[in-house]
Amino acid sequence: MLEYFPFYLILIVIIIMLIMLAEKIRVAYPILLVLGGLLISFIPFVPVTKVDPEFIFIIFLPPLLYQASWDISWKELWRWRRIIGSFAFIVVFLTAFSVAFVANYFIPGFSLVLGLLLGAIVSPPDAVSAGAILKFVKIPRFMHSILEGESLLNDASSLIIFRFALIALATGQFVWVEALGSFAWMLVGGVGIGVLIGLIFMKMHKYLPTNSNMDIVLTIVAPYLMYIAAEELHSSGVLAVVCGGLYLSNKRHLFLSSSSRLRGSNVWESFCFVLNGLVFMLIGLELPEIMEGLGGVGLPAAIGYGVLITGVLIFGRLLSAYGAVVVTLIARNFITVASTRNPGIKGPTVLGWAGMRGVVSLAAALSIPVQLSDGREFPQRNLILFITFIVILLTLLLQGLTLPVLIRKMKLSDPDQLLSEEEADQQLKKELAAHVLHYLKENHSEALVGQPVLQQMVLKWEQKLLDTQDVAISEELRRIYQDLLEEQRNWLLAKNRNEQLLDEDIIRKNLLTLDLEEEKLRSV
């Protein structure tokens, strides 16, 4: 391991350069990283890379899911819960079974159970790839929320199917009653374990004498404990991390200081930047090892199978997206849906095309055991690995490169967005200034009379130009200003809860501004 350490250092530098190039040419960086890893793998004397699936599941997956759950809007997730749930569970199940039937019919040696195993591996779209692509184009907030929410949950559903298929292959039987019981425990146990561990960590942050460094370390430890605890109890580690992360994210202003929130955000951004880069580079580096294991299956035939399965995935997701429109149009006559407007075909087309595969699919394929429990060689293992790689590569190249073009051609609009982001932000700032001025005059009127600096702040608030730099701050004034900052936070959080259509990103941007002001206050 130590002799390869310089190679891994060089690899990180290459990853940074490729990401810089991706931003320069406005291409999603996972595409360049996979292609870069593929090219590097064919260079002579480059160490053969063997990716341990547990390495990806344990080291990479928990923090990446945890950060995603902190970034997503809980309000938007709940609003679009029906369509998110249908894509994360129903569509994943239908996709896995579609792949099972096609593989069983067209690929020699594939039983239905083996096809279901392959379907479980390739069914979940990748969150990182979609996020990297959407960075370069603007889409309506509701669609971004649906894609984010789906990507948080679909990994759990696919891995549940994967686990059941492995059990059926190993034992040669499938008991529906036991499967349904295990499925229920994976869902309920995953959610419960994640929230319980999240609650314990929240109490630790809140009541122990921690500083920002300790808080950051605890946030890094939390997703690993959630994942490991759930997996040890035969539940869903993915659901545990996602639900625990959502719980803590929604409560972050109750137990983390402004310093911990600011510094923690920077640490997590850098941490996940490295993890994302490494994992996509490893996908490309793994190809030679996969190709060597094809054995009796010819390379052209294996590529053909990969193209076939990719076609099934793309067609199935598009069909599901259009089907969701029909279901919504029917359901809104009987229940209250998230939006009463006609969804049309533009949104479903973009949603259906955003189906790039990535990290979880590779990890699941690699986790297939070499041998069954009775000592027999696992059937078609190497072909499954190769098909998975082809699916990842083709979806990244085909859908990843064309999705931005499709979004621009569709010219999607957001009916919920009556104001531009800048106008909404300015309006929110005015409402916040009016509220804090009223609060100040109601609760600190006496201090306002005898504090010239505070009077100056009031004038600047009224002009929307608050700036306390180079101003001497007394302890009383510091206390009052701290109280005002906290009142502004509470007002913003309450407004976010009460106004369903208000963009939570604007709320978070203003909360970040308050954290920065509080840090500036401490340094004065």
N, C-alpha and C positions, 0 to 999 in steps of 0.2 A: 504493500500500500504506500509506504513512504517513498519508494523509488518513482512512483507516478505523481507525487505531489507537485513537482514543477509543471507537469503536463496539465494538471487541473488548474493551476494558477494561470497558465497561458490560455486555457479554455475560457476562463472567466473574462480575460482581456478580450478574447475573440467575441464572446457573447456581447460585451459592451459595444464593441465596434460594429457588430451586426445590427444591434438595436439602434445605434446612431444612424446607420445607413437606412434602416427601415423608416425611421422618422424623417430622414432627408427625402426619400423617394415616396413617402406616404403609403407604405405597405405595412400590414400587420406584422409585428416582429416574430410571432410564432412561425410564420411561413419561412422567413429567412433563416431562423435558428434551426428548423428541421432540415432545410436544404443544406445549410452550413455543416451541420453534424453529419449529414449523409456524405458530403464531399470529403470531409476530414477523415471519415472512417475508411476511405479507400486510399489514403496516403500511406505509403510504406513506413514501417516502423512505428506507426501510431498504435498505442496499446489497445488490445481488444477489450471492448467495453461490455461487461456483463452486468445488466441492471438487476439488482435484487428487488423483487416486487415489494417485499416488506419495507425496503428502504424508501420506496415511493409512498406506500400506504402510510407508514408511520412517520417518516421525516417530512415529506412534502405535503401530503394531503391535508392534515389537520390545520396547519397555519394558513394555507391558501383558502380553505373553506371558512376559517374563522375571520380572516380579514374581509372576505366577501360578505359575510353576515353582518359585519360592523358597518360596511359601506352602504348596504341596501336600506331603503326606506321601509320601516315596518308598516307605516300607514299605507304605502302603495302596495306592499305585499299583501296586506289584508284586503285592500280594496279589490285587487285582481285575483283573489285567492282561488276562485273557481277555475278560471282558465289556466292559472299557474299549476294548480293541482292536477288538472286534466292532462297538461303537457308533461308534467313531472312524473305522473304515475300511469294514467291510462294510455297515453301515447307511447310511453316507454314500453309498457307491456305489449301493446299491439305491434310495435316495431320489432320487439324481440321475437314474438311468435311468427311474424311475417318472415323474418330472416330464417327462422327455424324451418318453415315449410319450404322456402326457396332452396335453402342449403340441402335439405333432405332430398329434394327432387333433382337438383342439378349437379351437386357435388358428390362424386363417388365416395362411399364409405361414411357418409354423414347420416346418422340416425336423427330422429326428431329431437331427442334430448341433447345430442351433440350440437345440433343446429340451434337449439334454444340457448345453449351455453355461449355460442358465438353471438347470437342475437343480444344476449345480456351484456356482452363485452362491448359491442359497437353501438348500442342503442342510445347512450346518453351524450348529447352535444356538450362541447367543452366551454366552460365559462370564460376562461382566460382568452381563448381565441376570439370569441365574440366581443369581449370587452376591448381587446386590442384593436379590432377592426372598427368598432363603433366610435373609437376615439377620433377618427378622421372625418366622420360624417355626423350630421345632426339628425336625430330621429325624435319623434314625439316621446314625451315623458312616459306615457302609458306603455309604449312598446318596449322602451328600455327597461321599465320595471318588470314587465312580463318575462323578458329574456333573462334578467338578473335572478328573478325569483325561481324560474324554471331550473336554471343552472345550479341553484343551491340545493334543490331537492331531487333532481333526476339521478344524481349519482347514487343516492340511497336506494331508490327503487331498482336501478339496474343491478347493483351489487347484491340486493336481496334475491333477485331472479338468478343471478350467477351462483349464489351459494346453494340454492335449491337444486339447480341443474348439476352442480358438482356432486351433491349428495346422491342424486338419482343415478348418476354415472358410476359412482363408487359402490353403491349398494344394489343397483339393478332394479330398484323399485321406487315408487313415489306414492306416499300415503297422503291423500288430500287433507284429511282431518289434522294430521300432524303438521302439514305444510301451512294450513290456515292458522293454526295456533302459533307456530313459529313466526309467521308473518305479522300477526297481531302483536306478539311480544317485541319483535324488532321495531315496530312503529312506536308502540306505547313506551317500551323500555328505553328506546333511543331518546325520545322527547323527554321523558322523566329524568333519566340520568343526566342529560345535558343541562336541564334547568336546575336540578338539585346541585350539581357541582358548580354551576354558575352562581347560584345563591350563596354557596359556601365561600366562593372567591369574593363575591361582593361584600360579604360580612368581614372578610379578612382585610380587604382594601379599606373598608369604612371604619373599623374599630381598632385595627392594629396601627402602631405608630410608624407607618411607612412613609418613605419619601418618593420622589418621582422615579428614581432608579429602581427601587424595590417594586413599585407599581408596574413598571415596564416588564421586569422579570416575571412577575406573577401573571401578566397577560400573555406572555410567551409560554409559560408552563400550562396554563389553563386548557387550551385546546388539545394538548397531548394527553392530559389526564382524562379529559372527557372522552376522547377517542378510545384510549386503552381500556378505561373502565367499562365502557359499553361493549367493546369487543370481547373482553374477558367474561362478561355476563351474557354472551351470545346474542347481543342486541346490535343495533345499527350504530356504528361509530360515527358515520357521516351525519346521521340525524342528530346525534348527541352534540357534535361540534356546532352544527348549524343552529340548533335550538338554544344551546347554551350561549353561543355568540349573539344571537338575536336578543336574548334576555338581557345580557350584560350591556349590549349596545344601547338598548332602550332605556337603561338605568344609568348610563355613564355619568350623567351630571349629578347623580346622587352620591357617588362614592369616589370619583376621581377628581383631583384638583385640576385647575387650569394648566398648571405646569406639567402634570402627568399626561393630560390629554394632548398637549402640544408636542411634547418630546416623544411620547408613545407613538403618535401618528407618524413622525419622521422615522423612528426606528422601524416600525412595521412596514412602511413603504419601501425602505431600503432592503429589509429582510426578504420580503416577498418578491421584490425585483430580482434578487439573486436566485431565489428558488424557482421562479418562473423561467428564467433564462436557462438554468441548468437542466430543468426537466425536459424542455423542448429540444435542447441540444442533445440530450441523451436519447431521445426518440430517434434522431437521425443516426447517431453513433451505433445504435443497436442493430441496424439492418444487416451488416455482414454476418453477424452471429445468427440472425434469424434465417438468412438465405442458406447457410451451411446445413441447417437442419431440415431442409425440405425433403431430402431423401429421394424417394421414387417419384415424386410429383415434379413434372417439368416446370421450369420458370415461366414460360408463356401461359401454361394452363393455370398456374397459381395466380399470375397477374390477372387473367381472365376472370377467375373466381372473385378476386378482390374488386374488380370493376363491376361485376354483377351485384355483389352485396352492396357496394356503394350506391348503385342505381336504385336498389330496393329502399335503402335508407332515405335517399333524397326524395324519391317519389312518394314514399310512405309519409314523410313529414309534411310535404306539400299537401297531400290529400287530407292529412289530419288537420292542418291549418284551415283549409276550406271547410272541412267538416265542422270545426269549432264555430265557424260563422253561422252555419245552418242551425246548429244546436242553440246558439245564443238567440237567434231570431225567433226560434220556437219557445225557448225557456222564458224570454222576457214577457210572454203573455201570461205566465203563471207565477213567476217569482220576480223579486227585485234584483236586477242585474247591475253590474258596476257602471254601465253606460247604456243609455237608451238609444243612442244614435245608430244609424246604419253602418256597420263595420266596413262594407264594401269589400273589394278584393285586393286593394293595394297593401293594406296592413298584413293580412294573412299571407300574401305572397312573400313579403319581406321576412315575416316571422317563419314561414316554412323554409325559406332559403338559408336562414341563419342556423345551420345545423352542422358546424364543423366539429370534428371529433379530436380528442387529444389525450391528456394526461391519464385520466381514469381508465380509458379504454386500454392504453398500453399497460398500465399497472395490473389490471385485471387479467389480461392475456398472459402476462409474465408469471402471474401467481398460479397458473395451472400447474399442478404437480407433474413431475416427469413420469411417475408410476402411480398406478392405482393401489388401493390398500392391499390387494391380493398379489401384488408384485408384477402384474402385467403392465406393459408400456401404455401410457395414456394415449388413446386413439386420436390421431390427427392433430396432436399438440402443435407441431411446427407449422403445419398449414394454417391453423387458426392464428398463430402469431403473425405469419406473413400476410394473411388477409387483413388482419387488424392494422398492420402497418400501411398497407395499400389504402385502406379506408381513411386513415388519418391523413396520409399524404394527399390523396385525391380531394378530400373535402376541404382541406386547408388551401390547396392550390385553386381548385375549381370554384368553390363557394367563397373562400376567403378573398380571392382577387376580384371576383365579380360582385360581391355584396355591396361595396361602396357605390359602384356604378349603378346597380339596381336601385339603391335608396335614392340616389340623386335623380334618376329617371322617374321614379314614382312621385316625387315631390310631395311627400307626406306632410300633412298638417295635423295640428293638435287642437281639436275643438275646445278642450278644457283650458287652453292657454289664451285667455282673452287679452293679456298684456304680454309684451316681450319680457325676457328675463331681466333686462336692465330696468324697465319701467316697474315691474313687480318689486324689484329690489329697492328702488327709490321710494315707492309707496310704503313698503314695509318700514324703511328707515324713518320716514316721516311719522308714521303711526307710533313707532317705538320712541322717538324723540318726544312726541306729545305726551305719551304715557309717563315717561320718566320725569318730565318736567312737572306734570301734575302730581306725581308721587313725591317728588322733592319738595314742592311747596306745601303739600299736605302733611308730610312727616318730618321735615327738617326746616320749618319756617324760621325758627329762632336762630338756628345756625346760619341760615341764609342772610340774615340781617347783619351779623357780626363777622362774616367771612368774605372779604373782598375777592379772594381767589375763587370761592364757590360762586359768587355772583358772576365772575368772569366766565366760569364754566357754563353757567346758565345762558349767558349771551352767545357763547360759541355753540351750545346745543341748538339754540334757536336758529343759528345760522348754518347748522349742520357741519360745523368745522371744529369739533372738539379736539383740542391738542394741549396736553399738560406738560409738554417737554420744557425743561429748564424752569419749571415753576416749583417754588418751595412748598412742600406738602406737609401740613401739620398732622399730628396723630388723629385729631378729631376729624379733620378733613379726609384723611385716609380711610377712617372708619365709615364715614358717610358715603364716600365714593365707592367703597367696597359693597356697601348696602345697595347702592344704586345699580351697580353691575349685576348683583344677584337678582335684584328685582327685574332687570331687563331680561335676564336668562329665563326667569319664571314666566314672564310675559310671552316671550318667544315660544317656549315649550307649550304653554297653554294654547297659544294661537295655532301652533302646528297640530295640536290634538283636535281643536274645534273646527278648523277650516279644512275640509277634506280635499279641496281642489288646489290648495296652496302648495307650491313646489317645495318639498322638504330640503332640497339642495340650497335654496335661498335662505331658509331658516338656519341651516348648518353653517353657511358662510357668515351670517351675522353672529352666530354663537362663537365661531372662531375669532371674529373681530373682538368680541368681549373677552375671550381668553387672552388675546394679545394685549388688550388694554390692561387687564389685571396683571400680567407679567411686567408690563411697563411701569405700572404703579408700584410694584415691589422693588423695582430698580431705582426709583426716584428717591 
